[in-house]
Amino acid sequence: MKRLVWILAKIFLLILRADDIIADNDPGQCCGMLWLTMSGPALEHQDLRQGMYRMRSPSEYHQRGGQNILYKWRNEAWYFGLDSHTSGVQSEKTVECPNKVEQWRFWTVKGDMETWSEFQKNVVTFVLYLAVFLFLFYRSR
């Protein structure tokens, strides 16, 4: 079992590549890969925004296997989507890394009514890939 975990760990690190992991000791840098999940009404309205995002620049992440982009919009907020006025998911304010944002709002469509929700906590969650890997690795030991 331990050998299998070790082999999977090596495969994982090869897929992830070293440039995807940025050291935690440098607060000015963000993780190279993030896993985004949503809950509650955000999941109902914006479920296609979920998934793995890879950093392309300090202000832009691209969804792997999808069309979504996470980017700093006018240096005012983090944003998922292409139309920053009538769709997507948007943070309350910009912080250095998107996984540090606490409140998000999302575009809702109910019948003929389309609007932004109020800013809410815990509707968007990021998982840093390195943290998930280490948890699974040490749990199996």
A tleap script that builds the chain and sets N, CA, C and O, in Angstrom:
source leaprc.protein.ff14SB
mol = sequence {
  NMET LYS ARG LEU VAL TRP ILE LEU ALA LYS
  ILE PHE LEU LEU ILE LEU ARG ALA ASP ASP
  ILE ILE ALA ASP ASN ASP PRO GLY GLN CYS
  CYS GLY MET LEU TRP LEU THR MET SER GLY
  PRO ALA LEU GLU HIE GLN ASP LEU ARG GLN
  GLY MET TYR ARG MET ARG SER PRO SER GLU
  TYR HIE GLN ARG GLY GLY GLN ASN ILE LEU
  TYR LYS TRP ARG ASN GLU ALA TRP TYR PHE
  GLY LEU ASP SER HIE THR SER GLY VAL GLN
  SER GLU LYS THR VAL GLU CYS PRO ASN LYS
  VAL GLU GLN TRP ARG PHE TRP THR VAL LYS
  GLY ASP MET GLU THR TRP SER GLU PHE GLN
  LYS ASN VAL VAL THR PHE VAL LEU TYR LEU
  ALA VAL PHE LEU PHE LEU PHE TYR ARG SER
  CARG
}
set mol.1.N position { 0.818 -1.197 0.000 }
set mol.1.CA position { 0.000 0.000 0.000 }
set mol.1.C position { 0.868 1.270 0.000 }
set mol.1.O position { 0.611 2.221 -0.737 }
set mol.2.N position { 1.914 1.248 0.862 }
set mol.2.CA position { 2.783 2.417 0.922 }
set mol.2.C position { 3.500 2.634 -0.405 }
set mol.2.O position { 3.709 3.770 -0.829 }
set mol.3.N position { 3.871 1.540 -1.054 }
set mol.3.CA position { 4.544 1.657 -2.351 }
set mol.3.C position { 3.606 2.272 -3.387 }
set mol.3.O position { 4.028 3.106 -4.189 }
set mol.4.N position { 2.356 1.872 -3.373 }
set mol.4.CA position { 1.371 2.438 -4.289 }
set mol.4.C position { 1.207 3.943 -4.053 }
set mol.4.O position { 1.139 4.726 -5.000 }
set mol.5.N position { 1.144 4.329 -2.790 }
set mol.5.CA position { 1.029 5.762 -2.459 }
set mol.5.C position { 2.255 6.507 -2.966 }
set mol.5.O position { 2.130 7.604 -3.510 }
set mol.6.N position { 3.441 5.924 -2.796 }
set mol.6.CA position { 4.671 6.572 -3.249 }
set mol.6.C position { 4.678 6.726 -4.770 }
set mol.6.O position { 5.079 7.770 -5.284 }
set mol.7.N position { 4.241 5.702 -5.485 }
set mol.7.CA position { 4.171 5.769 -6.948 }
set mol.7.C position { 3.169 6.830 -7.390 }
set mol.7.O position { 3.449 7.617 -8.294 }
set mol.8.N position { 2.013 6.849 -6.755 }
set mol.8.CA position { 1.003 7.866 -7.079 }
set mol.8.C position { 1.521 9.268 -6.769 }
set mol.8.O position { 1.247 10.215 -7.506 }
set mol.9.N position { 2.265 9.395 -5.684 }
set mol.9.CA position { 2.840 10.697 -5.333 }
set mol.9.C position { 3.798 11.173 -6.410 }
set mol.9.O position { 3.773 12.344 -6.790 }
set mol.10.N position { 4.640 10.280 -6.904 }
set mol.10.CA position { 5.577 10.655 -7.966 }
set mol.10.C position { 4.836 11.046 -9.238 }
set mol.10.O position { 5.184 12.035 -9.883 }
set mol.11.N position { 3.834 10.287 -9.593 }
set mol.11.CA position { 3.044 10.618 -10.786 }
set mol.11.C position { 2.380 11.968 -10.607 }
set mol.11.O position { 2.384 12.794 -11.520 }
set mol.12.N position { 1.809 12.197 -9.433 }
set mol.12.CA position { 1.150 13.468 -9.155 }
set mol.12.C position { 2.114 14.636 -9.311 }
set mol.12.O position { 1.780 15.649 -9.926 }
set mol.13.N position { 3.310 14.490 -8.752 }
set mol.13.CA position { 4.287 15.571 -8.838 }
set mol.13.C position { 4.764 15.792 -10.263 }
set mol.13.O position { 5.045 16.927 -10.645 }
set mol.14.N position { 4.862 14.742 -11.050 }
set mol.14.CA position { 5.230 14.907 -12.458 }
set mol.14.C position { 4.150 15.661 -13.223 }
set mol.14.O position { 4.445 16.527 -14.047 }
set mol.15.N position { 2.898 15.322 -12.938 }
set mol.15.CA position { 1.793 16.018 -13.602 }
set mol.15.C position { 1.749 17.475 -13.158 }
set mol.15.O position { 1.581 18.383 -13.972 }
set mol.16.N position { 1.899 17.678 -11.875 }
set mol.16.CA position { 1.798 19.021 -11.314 }
set mol.16.C position { 2.948 19.908 -11.760 }
set mol.16.O position { 2.755 21.104 -11.980 }
set mol.17.N position { 4.121 19.351 -11.894 }
set mol.17.CA position { 5.359 20.053 -12.231 }
set mol.17.C position { 5.759 21.030 -11.131 }
set mol.17.O position { 4.906 21.612 -10.461 }
set mol.18.N position { 7.016 21.194 -10.963 }
set mol.18.CA position { 7.541 22.012 -9.866 }
set mol.18.C position { 7.126 23.470 -9.961 }
set mol.18.O position { 6.976 24.122 -8.927 }
set mol.19.N position { 6.932 24.012 -11.170 }
set mol.19.CA position { 6.598 25.432 -11.276 }
set mol.19.C position { 5.170 25.731 -10.848 }
set mol.19.O position { 4.788 26.897 -10.755 }
set mol.20.N position { 4.372 24.695 -10.586 }
set mol.20.CA position { 3.009 24.908 -10.119 }
set mol.20.C position { 2.941 25.105 -8.613 }
set mol.20.O position { 1.923 25.570 -8.099 }
set mol.21.N position { 3.994 24.765 -7.905 }
set mol.21.CA position { 3.996 24.905 -6.454 }
set mol.21.C position { 4.887 26.082 -6.097 }
set mol.21.O position { 6.078 26.081 -6.406 }
set mol.22.N position { 4.322 27.068 -5.458 }
set mol.22.CA position { 5.083 28.249 -5.062 }
set mol.22.C position { 5.211 28.227 -3.550 }
set mol.22.O position { 4.230 28.001 -2.840 }
set mol.23.N position { 6.390 28.456 -3.070 }
set mol.23.CA position { 6.676 28.309 -1.646 }
set mol.23.C position { 5.776 29.182 -0.780 }
set mol.23.O position { 5.500 30.338 -1.098 }
set mol.24.N position { 5.325 28.583 0.334 }
set mol.24.CA position { 4.476 29.310 1.275 }
set mol.24.C position { 5.236 30.398 2.011 }
set mol.24.O position { 4.614 31.284 2.598 }
set mol.25.N position { 6.559 30.360 1.997 }
set mol.25.CA position { 7.328 31.352 2.752 }
set mol.25.C position { 7.429 32.689 2.033 }
set mol.25.O position { 8.037 33.618 2.566 }
set mol.26.N position { 6.861 32.816 0.855 }
set mol.26.CA position { 6.852 34.092 0.141 }
set mol.26.C position { 5.411 34.577 0.017 }
set mol.26.O position { 4.704 34.154 -0.897 }
set mol.27.N position { 4.957 35.458 0.919 }
set mol.27.CA position { 3.561 35.883 0.926 }
set mol.27.C position { 3.157 36.683 -0.305 }
set mol.27.O position { 1.966 36.904 -0.522 }
set mol.28.N position { 4.111 37.118 -1.111 }
set mol.28.CA position { 3.791 37.890 -2.306 }
set mol.28.C position { 3.413 37.022 -3.491 }
set mol.28.O position { 3.043 37.539 -4.545 }
set mol.29.N position { 3.502 35.709 -3.332 }
set mol.29.CA position { 3.187 34.814 -4.435 }
set mol.29.C position { 2.011 33.922 -4.074 }
set mol.29.O position { 1.753 33.649 -2.901 }
set mol.30.N position { 1.309 33.478 -5.099 }
set mol.30.CA position { 0.139 32.621 -4.915 }
set mol.30.C position { 0.454 31.216 -5.401 }
set mol.30.O position { 1.446 30.985 -6.093 }
set mol.31.N position { -0.399 30.295 -5.029 }
set mol.31.CA position { -0.248 28.920 -5.477 }
set mol.31.C position { -0.473 28.849 -6.981 }
set mol.31.O position { -1.345 29.534 -7.515 }
set mol.32.N position { 0.311 28.022 -7.663 }
set mol.32.CA position { 0.225 27.902 -9.114 }
set mol.32.C position { -1.010 27.175 -9.600 }
set mol.32.O position { -1.424 27.362 -10.744 }
set mol.33.N position { -1.615 26.338 -8.746 }
set mol.33.CA position { -2.832 25.632 -9.115 }
set mol.33.C position { -3.818 25.706 -7.967 }
set mol.33.O position { -3.449 25.551 -6.803 }
set mol.34.N position { -5.063 25.941 -8.301 }
set mol.34.CA position { -6.139 26.016 -7.313 }
set mol.34.C position { -7.297 25.139 -7.763 }
set mol.34.O position { -7.558 25.008 -8.959 }
set mol.35.N position { -7.985 24.541 -6.807 }
set mol.35.CA position { -9.209 23.795 -7.103 }
set mol.35.C position { -10.358 24.609 -6.522 }
set mol.35.O position { -10.374 24.903 -5.326 }
set mol.36.N position { -11.307 24.970 -7.359 }
set mol.36.CA position { -12.439 25.808 -6.962 }
set mol.36.C position { -13.690 24.968 -6.815 }
set mol.36.O position { -14.042 24.211 -7.720 }
set mol.37.N position { -14.367 25.093 -5.683 }
set mol.37.CA position { -15.670 24.478 -5.490 }
set mol.37.C position { -16.648 25.550 -5.043 }
set mol.37.O position { -16.248 26.569 -4.482 }
set mol.38.N position { -17.918 25.319 -5.291 }
set mol.38.CA position { -18.969 26.249 -4.887 }
set mol.38.C position { -20.029 25.505 -4.097 }
set mol.38.O position { -20.136 24.281 -4.177 }
set mol.39.N position { -20.804 26.250 -3.339 }
set mol.39.CA position { -21.877 25.640 -2.569 }
set mol.39.C position { -23.093 26.562 -2.573 }
set mol.39.O position { -23.017 27.729 -2.958 }
set mol.40.N position { -24.204 26.004 -2.136 }
set mol.40.CA position { -25.436 26.781 -2.027 }
set mol.40.C position { -25.906 27.333 -3.358 }
set mol.40.O position { -25.761 26.683 -4.394 }
set mol.41.N position { -26.471 28.537 -3.332 }
set mol.41.CA position { -27.009 29.121 -4.557 }
set mol.41.C position { -25.941 29.429 -5.611 }
set mol.41.O position { -26.251 29.460 -6.802 }
set mol.42.N position { -24.712 29.653 -5.201 }
set mol.42.CA position { -23.643 29.890 -6.179 }
set mol.42.C position { -23.454 28.653 -7.043 }
set mol.42.O position { -23.245 28.761 -8.252 }
set mol.43.N position { -23.527 27.483 -6.428 }
set mol.43.CA position { -23.404 26.232 -7.168 }
set mol.43.C position { -24.568 26.072 -8.153 }
set mol.43.O position { -24.375 25.622 -9.282 }
set mol.44.N position { -25.753 26.437 -7.725 }
set mol.44.CA position { -26.946 26.343 -8.575 }
set mol.44.C position { -26.824 27.208 -9.824 }
set mol.44.O position { -27.238 26.791 -10.905 }
set mol.45.N position { -26.264 28.407 -9.690 }
set mol.45.CA position { -26.226 29.366 -10.795 }
set mol.45.C position { -24.917 29.379 -11.576 }
set mol.45.O position { -24.905 29.793 -12.735 }
set mol.46.N position { -23.809 28.935 -10.969 }
set mol.46.CA position { -22.501 29.078 -11.611 }
set mol.46.C position { -21.674 27.793 -11.543 }
set mol.46.O position { -20.452 27.866 -11.416 }
set mol.47.N position { -22.298 26.633 -11.624 }
set mol.47.CA position { -21.588 25.374 -11.429 }
set mol.47.C position { -20.488 25.113 -12.454 }
set mol.47.O position { -19.536 24.396 -12.145 }
set mol.48.N position { -20.581 25.666 -13.655 }
set mol.48.CA position { -19.548 25.433 -14.675 }
set mol.48.C position { -18.239 26.155 -14.366 }
set mol.48.O position { -17.228 25.915 -15.026 }
set mol.49.N position { -18.251 27.025 -13.380 }
set mol.49.CA position { -17.020 27.735 -12.990 }
set mol.49.C position { -16.142 26.876 -12.082 }
set mol.49.O position { -14.982 27.220 -11.853 }
set mol.50.N position { -16.665 25.772 -11.564 }
set mol.50.CA position { -15.890 24.911 -10.678 }
set mol.50.C position { -14.783 24.201 -11.456 }
set mol.50.O position { -14.875 24.034 -12.672 }
set mol.51.N position { -13.748 23.789 -10.746 }
set mol.51.CA position { -12.698 23.001 -11.370 }
set mol.51.C position { -11.310 23.455 -10.980 }
set mol.51.O position { -11.131 24.242 -10.050 }
set mol.52.N position { -10.328 22.944 -11.709 }
set mol.52.CA position { -8.928 23.262 -11.457 }
set mol.52.C position { -8.520 24.468 -12.303 }
set mol.52.O position { -8.834 24.541 -13.491 }
set mol.53.N position { -7.824 25.400 -11.681 }
set mol.53.CA position { -7.331 26.593 -12.365 }
set mol.53.C position { -5.819 26.649 -12.218 }
set mol.53.O position { -5.279 26.410 -11.138 }
set mol.54.N position { -5.145 26.967 -13.311 }
set mol.54.CA position { -3.687 27.069 -13.314 }
set mol.54.C position { -3.266 28.502 -13.586 }
set mol.54.O position { -3.800 29.159 -14.480 }
set mol.55.N position { -2.309 28.980 -12.812 }
set mol.55.CA position { -1.844 30.362 -12.944 }
set mol.55.C position { -1.132 30.565 -14.277 }
set mol.55.O position { -0.266 29.776 -14.653 }
set mol.56.N position { -1.502 31.627 -14.986 }
set mol.56.CA position { -0.823 32.035 -16.217 }
set mol.56.C position { 0.011 33.290 -15.977 }
set mol.56.O position { 1.030 33.506 -16.633 }
set mol.57.N position { -0.431 34.107 -15.037 }
set mol.57.CA position { 0.299 35.301 -14.612 }
set mol.57.C position { -0.191 35.607 -13.199 }
set mol.57.O position { -1.164 34.996 -12.758 }
set mol.58.N position { 0.447 36.535 -12.469 }
set mol.58.CA position { -0.014 36.839 -11.110 }
set mol.58.C position { -1.452 37.353 -11.032 }
set mol.58.O position { -2.047 37.361 -9.954 }
set mol.59.N position { -2.009 37.780 -12.156 }
set mol.59.CA position { -3.374 38.290 -12.125 }
set mol.59.C position { -4.337 37.476 -12.991 }
set mol.59.O position { -5.433 37.939 -13.305 }
set mol.60.N position { -3.924 36.246 -13.383 }
set mol.60.CA position { -4.798 35.466 -14.260 }
set mol.60.C position { -4.568 33.954 -14.096 }
set mol.60.O position { -3.436 33.471 -14.103 }
set mol.61.N position { -5.676 33.237 -13.950 }
set mol.61.CA position { -5.685 31.776 -13.901 }
set mol.61.C position { -6.617 31.282 -15.002 }
set mol.61.O position { -7.615 31.933 -15.312 }
set mol.62.N position { -6.290 30.116 -15.601 }
set mol.62.CA position { -7.141 29.513 -16.629 }
set mol.62.C position { -7.655 28.173 -16.127 }
set mol.62.O position { -6.920 27.402 -15.510 }
set mol.63.N position { -8.925 27.906 -16.398 }
set mol.63.CA position { -9.530 26.639 -16.009 }
set mol.63.C position { -9.003 25.526 -16.913 }
set mol.63.O position { -9.000 25.669 -18.136 }
set mol.64.N position { -8.565 24.435 -16.325 }
set mol.64.CA position { -8.083 23.294 -17.119 }
set mol.64.C position { -9.275 22.504 -17.616 }
set mol.64.O position { -10.136 22.095 -16.836 }
set mol.65.N position { -9.316 22.294 -18.927 }
set mol.65.CA position { -10.411 21.549 -19.523 }
set mol.65.C position { -11.696 22.337 -19.641 }
set mol.65.O position { -12.749 21.762 -19.915 }
set mol.66.N position { -11.633 23.640 -19.439 }
set mol.66.CA position { -12.823 24.486 -19.515 }
set mol.66.C position { -12.503 25.806 -20.178 }
set mol.66.O position { -11.387 26.028 -20.647 }
set mol.67.N position { -13.488 26.674 -20.212 }
set mol.67.CA position { -13.337 27.956 -20.892 }
set mol.67.C position { -13.193 29.138 -19.939 }
set mol.67.O position { -12.972 30.262 -20.390 }
set mol.68.N position { -13.312 28.912 -18.650 }
set mol.68.CA position { -13.338 30.013 -17.695 }
set mol.68.C position { -11.954 30.557 -17.379 }
set mol.68.O position { -10.954 29.838 -17.390 }
set mol.69.N position { -11.935 31.841 -17.099 }
set mol.69.CA position { -10.720 32.535 -16.701 }
set mol.69.C position { -11.002 33.233 -15.377 }
set mol.69.O position { -12.052 33.854 -15.210 }
set mol.70.N position { -10.075 33.134 -14.446 }
set mol.70.CA position { -10.131 33.864 -13.186 }
set mol.70.C position { -9.105 34.974 -13.303 }
set mol.70.O position { -7.924 34.699 -13.514 }
set mol.71.N position { -9.526 36.215 -13.171 }
set mol.71.CA position { -8.584 37.318 -13.358 }
set mol.71.C position { -8.937 38.501 -12.470 }
set mol.71.O position { -10.062 38.629 -11.986 }
set mol.72.N position { -7.940 39.368 -12.267 }
set mol.72.CA position { -8.183 40.617 -11.547 }
set mol.72.C position { -8.833 41.583 -12.517 }
set mol.72.O position { -8.258 41.933 -13.547 }
set mol.73.N position { -10.032 42.007 -12.176 }
set mol.73.CA position { -10.799 42.898 -13.030 }
set mol.73.C position { -10.550 44.337 -12.593 }
set mol.73.O position { -10.954 44.741 -11.503 }
set mol.74.N position { -9.882 45.108 -13.453 }
set mol.74.CA position { -9.567 46.521 -13.180 }
set mol.74.C position { -8.884 46.717 -11.829 }
set mol.74.O position { -9.011 47.774 -11.211 }
set mol.75.N position { -8.165 45.705 -11.378 }
set mol.75.CA position { -7.517 45.746 -10.062 }
set mol.75.C position { -8.484 46.076 -8.929 }
set mol.75.O position { -8.072 46.559 -7.874 }
set mol.76.N position { -9.771 45.814 -9.152 }
set mol.76.CA position { -10.774 46.074 -8.121 }
set mol.76.C position { -11.305 44.795 -7.500 }
set mol.76.O position { -11.708 44.798 -6.337 }
set mol.77.N position { -11.315 43.699 -8.254 }
set mol.77.CA position { -11.890 42.452 -7.754 }
set mol.77.C position { -11.378 41.283 -8.577 }
set mol.77.O position { -10.962 41.451 -9.724 }
set mol.78.N position { -11.413 40.090 -7.978 }
set mol.78.CA position { -11.176 38.864 -8.728 }
set mol.78.C position { -12.485 38.512 -9.408 }
set mol.78.O position { -13.562 38.738 -8.855 }
set mol.79.N position { -12.391 37.960 -10.607 }
set mol.79.CA position { -13.588 37.707 -11.394 }
set mol.79.C position { -13.458 36.417 -12.204 }
set mol.79.O position { -12.411 36.160 -12.798 }
set mol.80.N position { -14.515 35.610 -12.229 }
set mol.80.CA position { -14.610 34.426 -13.088 }
set mol.80.C position { -15.557 34.750 -14.218 }
set mol.80.O position { -16.692 35.155 -13.967 }
set mol.81.N position { -15.128 34.586 -15.447 }
set mol.81.CA position { -16.028 34.784 -16.576 }
set mol.81.C position { -15.448 35.750 -17.591 }
set mol.81.O position { -14.293 36.163 -17.493 }
set mol.82.N position { -16.270 36.100 -18.564 }
set mol.82.CA position { -15.819 36.989 -19.628 }
set mol.82.C position { -16.519 38.340 -19.600 }
set mol.82.O position { -15.914 39.354 -19.948 }
set mol.83.N position { -17.764 38.370 -19.198 }
set mol.83.CA position { -18.537 39.615 -19.156 }
set mol.83.C position { -18.649 40.067 -17.709 }
set mol.83.O position { -19.435 39.506 -16.946 }
set mol.84.N position { -17.884 41.059 -17.328 }
set mol.84.CA position { -17.815 41.462 -15.922 }
set mol.84.C position { -19.025 42.256 -15.443 }
set mol.84.O position { -19.071 42.657 -14.280 }
set mol.85.N position { -19.996 42.490 -16.304 }
set mol.85.CA position { -21.168 43.272 -15.900 }
set mol.85.C position { -22.428 42.429 -15.750 }
set mol.85.O position { -23.301 42.769 -14.952 }
set mol.86.N position { -22.540 41.335 -16.501 }
set mol.86.CA position { -23.802 40.596 -16.484 }
set mol.86.C position { -23.647 39.081 -16.365 }
set mol.86.O position { -24.543 38.351 -16.788 }
set mol.87.N position { -22.575 38.598 -15.821 }
set mol.87.CA position { -22.459 37.159 -15.605 }
set mol.87.C position { -21.234 36.863 -14.766 }
set mol.87.O position { -20.398 37.737 -14.536 }
set mol.88.N position { -21.133 35.612 -14.305 }
set mol.88.CA position { -19.935 35.176 -13.615 }
set mol.88.C position { -20.005 35.248 -12.109 }
set mol.88.O position { -21.078 35.278 -11.506 }
set mol.89.N position { -18.813 35.273 -11.518 }
set mol.89.CA position { -18.632 35.321 -10.073 }
set mol.89.C position { -17.569 36.381 -9.793 }
set mol.89.O position { -16.541 36.427 -10.468 }
set mol.90.N position { -17.818 37.232 -8.798 }
set mol.90.CA position { -16.920 38.359 -8.537 }
set mol.90.C position { -16.655 38.496 -7.047 }
set mol.90.O position { -17.556 38.306 -6.229 }
set mol.91.N position { -15.402 38.829 -6.693 }
set mol.91.CA position { -15.055 39.040 -5.286 }
set mol.91.C position { -15.421 40.455 -4.862 }
set mol.91.O position { -15.598 41.353 -5.685 }
set mol.92.N position { -15.527 40.617 -3.553 }
set mol.92.CA position { -15.862 41.927 -3.005 }
set mol.92.C position { -14.730 42.916 -3.228 }
set mol.92.O position { -14.963 44.081 -3.551 }
set mol.93.N position { -13.511 42.446 -3.054 }
set mol.93.CA position { -12.347 43.303 -3.255 }
set mol.93.C position { -11.185 42.456 -3.727 }
set mol.93.O position { -11.236 41.230 -3.640 }
set mol.94.N position { -10.158 43.082 -4.217 }
set mol.94.CA position { -8.982 42.363 -4.673 }
set mol.94.C position { -7.999 42.214 -3.519 }
set mol.94.O position { -7.677 43.176 -2.822 }
set mol.95.N position { -7.541 41.006 -3.340 }
set mol.95.CA position { -6.415 40.717 -2.465 }
set mol.95.C position { -5.373 40.054 -3.363 }
set mol.95.O position { -5.662 39.730 -4.515 }
set mol.96.N position { -4.197 39.858 -2.855 }
set mol.96.CA position { -3.109 39.349 -3.696 }
set mol.96.C position { -3.446 38.013 -4.355 }
set mol.96.O position { -3.200 37.828 -5.547 }
set mol.97.N position { -4.006 37.086 -3.585 }
set mol.97.CA position { -4.307 35.756 -4.112 }
set mol.97.C position { -5.805 35.481 -4.004 }
set mol.97.O position { -6.415 35.829 -2.993 }
set mol.98.N position { -6.407 34.869 -5.012 }
set mol.98.CA position { -7.859 34.657 -4.989 }
set mol.98.C position { -8.320 33.749 -3.859 }
set mol.98.O position { -9.447 33.889 -3.385 }
set mol.99.N position { -7.474 32.820 -3.415 }
set mol.99.CA position { -7.886 31.931 -2.333 }
set mol.99.C position { -7.970 32.642 -0.985 }
set mol.99.O position { -8.418 32.043 -0.007 }
set mol.100.N position { -7.551 33.902 -0.911 }
set mol.100.CA position { -7.646 34.690 0.329 }
set mol.100.C position { -8.936 35.521 0.393 }
set mol.100.O position { -9.229 36.129 1.422 }
set mol.101.N position { -9.699 35.549 -0.695 }
set mol.101.CA position { -10.943 36.320 -0.734 }
set mol.101.C position { -11.971 35.645 0.166 }
set mol.101.O position { -12.107 34.422 0.147 }
set mol.102.N position { -12.696 36.437 0.955 }
set mol.102.CA position { -13.685 35.874 1.872 }
set mol.102.C position { -15.110 35.953 1.333 }
set mol.102.O position { -15.911 35.055 1.593 }
set mol.103.N position { -15.444 37.004 0.590 }
set mol.103.CA position { -16.816 37.168 0.138 }
set mol.103.C position { -16.893 37.279 -1.384 }
set mol.103.O position { -16.081 37.951 -2.020 }
set mol.104.N position { -17.893 36.599 -1.947 }
set mol.104.CA position { -18.114 36.582 -3.389 }
set mol.104.C position { -19.576 36.864 -3.680 }
set mol.104.O position { -20.444 36.607 -2.845 }
set mol.105.N position { -19.848 37.389 -4.859 }
set mol.105.CA position { -21.216 37.476 -5.348 }
set mol.105.C position { -21.257 36.794 -6.708 }
set mol.105.O position { -20.219 36.609 -7.343 }
set mol.106.N position { -22.441 36.421 -7.152 }
set mol.106.CA position { -22.570 35.671 -8.390 }
set mol.106.C position { -23.817 36.119 -9.137 }
set mol.106.O position { -24.775 36.613 -8.543 }
set mol.107.N position { -23.782 35.935 -10.450 }
set mol.107.CA position { -24.879 36.331 -11.328 }
set mol.107.C position { -25.979 35.277 -11.242 }
set mol.107.O position { -25.715 34.081 -11.367 }
set mol.108.N position { -27.201 35.723 -11.030 }
set mol.108.CA position { -28.327 34.808 -10.933 }
set mol.108.C position { -29.338 35.086 -12.026 }
set mol.108.O position { -29.517 36.229 -12.447 }
set mol.109.N position { -29.994 34.037 -12.480 }
set mol.109.CA position { -31.066 34.151 -13.461 }
set mol.109.C position { -32.254 33.374 -12.919 }
set mol.109.O position { -32.184 32.158 -12.741 }
set mol.110.N position { -33.353 34.089 -12.656 }
set mol.110.CA position { -34.583 33.456 -12.185 }
set mol.110.C position { -35.721 33.976 -13.051 }
set mol.110.O position { -36.180 35.107 -12.890 }
set mol.111.N position { -36.165 33.129 -13.971 }
set mol.111.CA position { -37.212 33.554 -14.897 }
set mol.111.C position { -36.711 34.680 -15.772 }
set mol.111.O position { -35.703 34.543 -16.465 }
set mol.112.N position { -37.424 35.803 -15.738 }
set mol.112.CA position { -37.033 36.985 -16.519 }
set mol.112.C position { -36.080 37.899 -15.761 }
set mol.112.O position { -35.602 38.891 -16.312 }
set mol.113.N position { -35.799 37.574 -14.501 }
set mol.113.CA position { -34.985 38.461 -13.665 }
set mol.113.C position { -33.532 37.991 -13.615 }
set mol.113.O position { -33.257 36.849 -13.248 }
set mol.114.N position { -32.610 38.873 -13.984 }
set mol.114.CA position { -31.176 38.600 -13.922 }
set mol.114.C position { -30.526 39.683 -13.077 }
set mol.114.O position { -30.759 40.871 -13.297 }
set mol.115.N position { -29.707 39.274 -12.108 }
set mol.115.CA position { -29.098 40.252 -11.213 }
set mol.115.C position { -27.924 39.637 -10.461 }
set mol.115.O position { -27.753 38.418 -10.450 }
set mol.116.N position { -27.116 40.488 -9.831 }
set mol.116.CA position { -26.048 40.037 -8.947 }
set mol.116.C position { -26.647 39.690 -7.586 }
set mol.116.O position { -27.559 40.366 -7.112 }
set mol.117.N position { -26.133 38.643 -6.967 }
set mol.117.CA position { -26.525 38.315 -5.595 }
set mol.117.C position { -25.827 39.298 -4.652 }
set mol.117.O position { -24.997 40.102 -5.077 }
set mol.118.N position { -26.175 39.220 -3.380 }
set mol.118.CA position { -25.433 39.956 -2.363 }
set mol.118.C position { -24.095 39.237 -2.151 }
set mol.118.O position { -23.976 38.051 -2.457 }
set mol.119.N position { -23.092 39.949 -1.629 }
set mol.119.CA position { -21.823 39.298 -1.312 }
set mol.119.C position { -22.047 38.321 -0.160 }
set mol.119.O position { -22.707 38.648 0.826 }
set mol.120.N position { -21.489 37.115 -0.298 }
set mol.120.CA position { -21.698 36.065 0.692 }
set mol.120.C position { -20.385 35.372 1.022 }
set mol.120.O position { -19.486 35.280 0.187 }
set mol.121.N position { -20.293 34.886 2.259 }
set mol.121.CA position { -19.128 34.083 2.668 }
set mol.121.C position { -19.402 32.617 2.386 }
set mol.121.O position { -20.554 32.182 2.362 }
set mol.122.N position { -18.348 31.867 2.175 }
set mol.122.CA position { -18.385 30.407 2.059 }
set mol.122.C position { -19.182 29.872 0.874 }
set mol.122.O position { -19.620 28.722 0.916 }
set mol.123.N position { -19.389 30.658 -0.180 }
set mol.123.CA position { -20.036 30.120 -1.382 }
set mol.123.C position { -18.997 29.713 -2.421 }
set mol.123.O position { -19.294 28.936 -3.329 }
set mol.124.N position { -17.784 30.233 -2.290 }
set mol.124.CA position { -16.670 29.856 -3.164 }
set mol.124.C position { -15.535 29.401 -2.263 }
set mol.124.O position { -15.156 30.103 -1.325 }
set mol.125.N position { -14.996 28.228 -2.549 }
set mol.125.CA position { -13.924 27.672 -1.737 }
set mol.125.C position { -12.784 27.238 -2.644 }
set mol.125.O position { -13.006 26.599 -3.673 }
set mol.126.N position { -11.573 27.584 -2.260 }
set mol.126.CA position { -10.384 27.153 -2.990 }
set mol.126.C position { -9.631 26.137 -2.153 }
set mol.126.O position { -9.560 26.246 -0.929 }
set mol.127.N position { -9.077 25.158 -2.823 }
set mol.127.CA position { -8.195 24.196 -2.179 }
set mol.127.C position { -6.861 24.296 -2.902 }
set mol.127.O position { -6.803 24.210 -4.128 }
set mol.128.N position { -5.807 24.477 -2.148 }
set mol.128.CA position { -4.481 24.506 -2.741 }
set mol.128.C position { -4.062 23.074 -3.020 }
set mol.128.O position { -4.144 22.230 -2.128 }
set mol.129.N position { -3.621 22.781 -4.215 }
set mol.129.CA position { -3.298 21.417 -4.608 }
set mol.129.C position { -2.252 20.785 -3.716 }
set mol.129.O position { -2.372 19.607 -3.380 }
set mol.130.N position { -1.251 21.512 -3.328 }
set mol.130.CA position { -0.203 20.941 -2.495 }
set mol.130.C position { -0.780 20.486 -1.160 }
set mol.130.O position { -0.408 19.429 -0.651 }
set mol.131.N position { -1.677 21.267 -0.599 }
set mol.131.CA position { -2.283 20.915 0.690 }
set mol.131.C position { -3.085 19.622 0.579 }
set mol.131.O position { -3.011 18.777 1.471 }
set mol.132.N position { -3.839 19.455 -0.482 }
set mol.132.CA position { -4.624 18.238 -0.683 }
set mol.132.C position { -3.695 17.036 -0.814 }
set mol.132.O position { -3.923 15.998 -0.192 }
set mol.133.N position { -2.662 17.177 -1.612 }
set mol.133.CA position { -1.720 16.085 -1.816 }
set mol.133.C position { -1.067 15.664 -0.502 }
set mol.133.O position { -1.016 14.474 -0.191 }
set mol.134.N position { -0.574 16.616 0.260 }
set mol.134.CA position { 0.094 16.288 1.512 }
set mol.134.C position { -0.855 15.620 2.496 }
set mol.134.O position { -0.471 14.682 3.195 }
set mol.135.N position { -2.095 16.102 2.553 }
set mol.135.CA position { -3.083 15.498 3.443 }
set mol.135.C position { -3.303 14.030 3.079 }
set mol.135.O position { -3.274 13.163 3.952 }
set mol.136.N position { -3.520 13.751 1.808 }
set mol.136.CA position { -3.772 12.371 1.375 }
set mol.136.C position { -2.543 11.493 1.573 }
set mol.136.O position { -2.660 10.326 1.944 }
set mol.137.N position { -1.364 12.059 1.323 }
set mol.137.CA position { -0.137 11.297 1.481 }
set mol.137.C position { 0.086 10.894 2.934 }
set mol.137.O position { 0.332 9.723 3.222 }
set mol.138.N position { 0.003 11.849 3.842 }
set mol.138.CA position { 0.266 11.546 5.248 }
set mol.138.C position { -0.860 10.729 5.882 }
set mol.138.O position { -0.616 9.975 6.824 }
set mol.139.N position { -2.047 10.862 5.396 }
set mol.139.CA position { -3.169 10.087 5.915 }
set mol.139.C position { -2.987 8.601 5.603 }
set mol.139.O position { -3.407 7.745 6.381 }
set mol.140.N position { -2.371 8.301 4.482 }
set mol.140.CA position { -2.203 6.911 4.062 }
set mol.140.C position { -1.049 6.208 4.782 }
set mol.140.O position { -0.916 4.988 4.687 }
set mol.141.N position { -0.229 6.954 5.491 }
set mol.141.CA position { 0.957 6.359 6.143 }
set mol.141.C position { 0.589 5.637 7.423 }
set mol.141.O position { 1.461 5.083 8.092 }
savepdb mol mol.pdb
quit
